[in-house]
Amino acid sequence: MSPPARYKAALAAAFLALPALAAERVAGAVLPDGARQVAENRYRVDRSYEETLKFLRSVYPPARFPRKSIASQPGVKAVHIVNPEARAGSWEGMNVYELKGETRIFVLVKRR
Protein backbone atom coordinates (compact mmCIF):
# COMPACT_ATOMS: atom_id res chain seq x y z
CA MET A 1 0.00 0.00 0.00
CA SER A 2 1.43 3.39 -0.95
CA PRO A 3 1.99 6.09 1.72
CA PRO A 4 -0.91 8.31 0.46
CA ALA A 5 -3.27 5.31 0.50
CA ARG A 6 -2.22 4.45 4.06
CA TYR A 7 -2.74 8.06 5.10
CA LYS A 8 -6.24 8.10 3.60
CA ALA A 9 -7.14 4.82 5.30
CA ALA A 10 -5.93 6.08 8.68
CA LEU A 11 -7.82 9.36 8.24
CA ALA A 12 -11.03 7.51 7.33
CA ALA A 13 -10.69 5.28 10.40
CA ALA A 14 -10.18 8.32 12.61
CA PHE A 15 -13.33 10.02 11.28
CA LEU A 16 -15.36 6.86 11.80
CA ALA A 17 -14.16 6.62 15.41
CA LEU A 18 -14.92 10.27 16.26
CA PRO A 19 -18.60 9.79 17.22
CA ALA A 20 -17.71 7.06 19.72
CA LEU A 21 -14.81 9.03 21.24
CA ALA A 22 -16.80 12.19 21.98
CA ALA A 23 -19.97 10.49 23.21
CA GLU A 24 -21.14 9.52 26.67
CA ARG A 25 -21.07 5.87 27.77
CA VAL A 26 -23.57 4.03 29.97
CA ALA A 27 -22.68 0.45 30.96
CA GLY A 28 -20.41 0.48 27.92
CA ALA A 29 -23.14 1.70 25.54
CA VAL A 30 -22.24 4.79 23.52
CA LEU A 31 -24.87 7.55 23.53
CA PRO A 32 -25.02 10.62 21.28
CA ASP A 33 -23.52 13.92 22.46
CA GLY A 34 -25.93 15.94 24.53
CA ALA A 35 -27.81 12.95 25.93
CA ARG A 36 -29.18 13.99 29.32
CA GLN A 37 -30.16 11.55 32.03
CA VAL A 38 -33.84 11.77 33.02
CA ALA A 39 -34.01 8.60 35.16
CA GLU A 40 -31.89 5.55 35.85
CA ASN A 41 -30.55 4.30 32.47
CA ARG A 42 -32.99 6.63 30.65
CA TYR A 43 -31.74 9.52 28.54
CA ARG A 44 -33.28 12.32 26.51
CA VAL A 45 -31.51 13.19 23.26
CA ASP A 46 -31.65 16.61 21.58
CA ARG A 47 -31.36 15.04 18.13
CA SER A 48 -34.31 13.85 16.08
CA TYR A 49 -35.24 10.17 16.12
CA GLU A 50 -33.79 9.68 12.62
CA GLU A 51 -30.54 11.51 13.49
CA THR A 52 -30.19 9.42 16.64
CA LEU A 53 -30.66 6.17 14.70
CA LYS A 54 -28.14 7.35 12.09
CA PHE A 55 -25.58 8.02 14.85
CA LEU A 56 -26.23 4.62 16.43
CA ARG A 57 -25.89 2.89 13.02
CA SER A 58 -22.41 4.40 12.71
CA VAL A 59 -21.43 3.17 16.19
CA TYR A 60 -23.37 -0.12 16.18
CA PRO A 61 -23.61 -1.53 12.62
CA PRO A 62 -26.86 -3.47 12.06
CA ALA A 63 -24.89 -6.48 10.77
CA ARG A 64 -23.35 -6.98 14.24
CA PHE A 65 -26.06 -5.44 16.42
CA PRO A 66 -29.51 -6.66 15.31
CA ARG A 67 -32.52 -4.36 15.48
CA LYS A 68 -36.24 -4.92 15.71
CA SER A 69 -39.20 -2.59 15.73
CA ILE A 70 -40.96 -2.58 19.10
CA ALA A 71 -43.71 0.02 18.72
CA SER A 72 -47.25 -1.05 17.96
CA GLN A 73 -49.06 2.21 18.67
CA PRO A 74 -49.81 5.10 16.31
CA GLY A 75 -47.58 8.11 16.87
CA VAL A 76 -44.81 6.11 18.53
CA LYS A 77 -41.57 5.14 16.79
CA ALA A 78 -39.35 2.66 18.60
CA VAL A 79 -36.54 0.24 17.86
CA HIS A 80 -34.61 -2.20 20.04
CA ILE A 81 -30.87 -2.71 19.43
CA VAL A 82 -29.38 -5.99 20.73
CA ASN A 83 -25.82 -6.35 22.03
CA PRO A 84 -24.95 -9.99 21.25
CA GLU A 85 -21.69 -9.70 23.23
CA ALA A 86 -23.29 -8.54 26.50
CA ARG A 87 -21.71 -9.57 29.80
CA ALA A 88 -22.97 -9.00 33.33
CA GLY A 89 -22.90 -5.27 34.10
CA SER A 90 -22.72 -4.19 30.46
CA TRP A 91 -25.54 -3.15 28.17
CA GLU A 92 -27.54 -5.99 26.64
CA GLY A 93 -29.95 -3.86 24.69
CA MET A 94 -31.02 -0.33 23.95
CA ASN A 95 -34.51 0.97 23.23
CA VAL A 96 -34.59 4.11 21.10
CA TYR A 97 -37.98 5.77 20.83
CA GLU A 98 -39.78 8.96 19.92
CA LEU A 99 -42.89 10.07 21.72
CA LYS A 100 -44.52 13.49 21.45
CA GLY A 101 -41.57 14.87 19.52
CA GLU A 102 -38.92 13.78 22.06
CA THR A 103 -36.25 11.19 21.37
CA ARG A 104 -35.27 8.99 24.28
CA ILE A 105 -32.94 6.07 24.89
CA PHE A 106 -33.36 3.38 27.53
CA VAL A 107 -30.23 1.30 28.17
CA LEU A 108 -30.92 -2.24 29.41
CA VAL A 109 -28.11 -3.52 31.62
CA LYS A 110 -27.48 -7.25 31.81
CA ARG A 111 -27.76 -8.73 35.27
CA ARG A 112 -25.66 -11.77 36.25
C-alpha positions as CSV (number, residue, x, y, z in Angstrom):
1,M,0.0,0.0,0.0
2,S,1.4,3.4,-0.9
3,P,2.0,6.1,1.7
4,P,-0.9,8.3,0.5
5,A,-3.3,5.3,0.5
6,R,-2.2,4.4,4.1
7,Y,-2.7,8.1,5.1
8,K,-6.2,8.1,3.6
9,A,-7.1,4.8,5.3
10,A,-5.9,6.1,8.7
11,L,-7.8,9.4,8.2
12,A,-11.0,7.5,7.3
13,A,-10.7,5.3,10.4
14,A,-10.2,8.3,12.6
15,F,-13.3,10.0,11.3
16,L,-15.4,6.9,11.8
17,A,-14.2,6.6,15.4
18,L,-14.9,10.3,16.3
19,P,-18.6,9.8,17.2
20,A,-17.7,7.1,19.7
21,L,-14.8,9.0,21.2
22,A,-16.8,12.2,22.0
23,A,-20.0,10.5,23.2
24,E,-21.1,9.5,26.7
25,R,-21.1,5.9,27.8
26,V,-23.6,4.0,30.0
27,A,-22.7,0.4,31.0
28,G,-20.4,0.5,27.9
29,A,-23.1,1.7,25.5
30,V,-22.2,4.8,23.5
31,L,-24.9,7.5,23.5
32,P,-25.0,10.6,21.3
33,D,-23.5,13.9,22.5
34,G,-25.9,15.9,24.5
35,A,-27.8,12.9,25.9
36,R,-29.2,14.0,29.3
37,Q,-30.2,11.6,32.0
38,V,-33.8,11.8,33.0
39,A,-34.0,8.6,35.2
40,E,-31.9,5.5,35.9
41,N,-30.6,4.3,32.5
42,R,-33.0,6.6,30.7
43,Y,-31.7,9.5,28.5
44,R,-33.3,12.3,26.5
45,V,-31.5,13.2,23.3
46,D,-31.6,16.6,21.6
47,R,-31.4,15.0,18.1
48,S,-34.3,13.8,16.1
49,Y,-35.2,10.2,16.1
50,E,-33.8,9.7,12.6
51,E,-30.5,11.5,13.5
52,T,-30.2,9.4,16.6
53,L,-30.7,6.2,14.7
54,K,-28.1,7.4,12.1
55,F,-25.6,8.0,14.9
56,L,-26.2,4.6,16.4
57,R,-25.9,2.9,13.0
58,S,-22.4,4.4,12.7
59,V,-21.4,3.2,16.2
60,Y,-23.4,-0.1,16.2
61,P,-23.6,-1.5,12.6
62,P,-26.9,-3.5,12.1
63,A,-24.9,-6.5,10.8
64,R,-23.3,-7.0,14.2
65,F,-26.1,-5.4,16.4
66,P,-29.5,-6.7,15.3
67,R,-32.5,-4.4,15.5
68,K,-36.2,-4.9,15.7
69,S,-39.2,-2.6,15.7
70,I,-41.0,-2.6,19.1
71,A,-43.7,0.0,18.7
72,S,-47.3,-1.0,18.0
73,Q,-49.1,2.2,18.7
74,P,-49.8,5.1,16.3
75,G,-47.6,8.1,16.9
76,V,-44.8,6.1,18.5
77,K,-41.6,5.1,16.8
78,A,-39.4,2.7,18.6
79,V,-36.5,0.2,17.9
80,H,-34.6,-2.2,20.0
81,I,-30.9,-2.7,19.4
82,V,-29.4,-6.0,20.7
83,N,-25.8,-6.4,22.0
84,P,-25.0,-10.0,21.2
85,E,-21.7,-9.7,23.2
86,A,-23.3,-8.5,26.5
87,R,-21.7,-9.6,29.8
88,A,-23.0,-9.0,33.3
89,G,-22.9,-5.3,34.1
90,S,-22.7,-4.2,30.5
91,W,-25.5,-3.1,28.2
92,E,-27.5,-6.0,26.6
93,G,-30.0,-3.9,24.7
94,M,-31.0,-0.3,23.9
95,N,-34.5,1.0,23.2
96,V,-34.6,4.1,21.1
97,Y,-38.0,5.8,20.8
98,E,-39.8,9.0,19.9
99,L,-42.9,10.1,21.7
100,K,-44.5,13.5,21.5
101,G,-41.6,14.9,19.5
102,E,-38.9,13.8,22.1
103,T,-36.2,11.2,21.4
104,R,-35.3,9.0,24.3
105,I,-32.9,6.1,24.9
106,F,-33.4,3.4,27.5
107,V,-30.2,1.3,28.2
108,L,-30.9,-2.2,29.4
109,V,-28.1,-3.5,31.6
110,K,-27.5,-7.2,31.8
111,R,-27.8,-8.7,35.3
112,R,-25.7,-11.8,36.2
